[in-house]
């Protein structure tokens, strides 16, 4: 996995943790405004879809239940340049947000796009490390 992906995945995880100090440090380390904007897009979309679809897993509601019902533009219309990177950011955010329906969807997109289990595992390890660091920083 490229260093750019690693820093951006860490930024996505820090965003889900809402840790401003980590976000600022990782944005500086990433040093790529376009990639940071993709992470922000993933954070904003997962911030909406993670709780919505997680709740729908336990509630049988005969209305809505789709991205269209949330009025989200299709991903192709968002200007995301690297969809693979975007899906990595989404699994990092969904892992921390406990948005498992979204996690599964983005995980399948990665595997269907040819990403290796080792690369996905690396993304999950980065996410876990950032989550742990966030919890340790709360003690400081």
HELIX and SHEET records of a PDB file:
HELIX    1   1 UNK A    3  UNK A   17  1                                  15    
HELIX    2   2 UNK A   20  UNK A   30  1                                  11    
HELIX    3   3 UNK A   33  UNK A   58  1                                  26    
HELIX    4   4 UNK A   68  UNK A   70  5                                   3    
HELIX    5   5 UNK A   75  UNK A   77  5                                   3    
HELIX    6   6 UNK A   83  UNK A   97  1                                  15    
HELIX    7   7 UNK A  100  UNK A  112  1                                  13    
HELIX    8   8 UNK A  117  UNK A  137  1                                  21    
END                                                                             
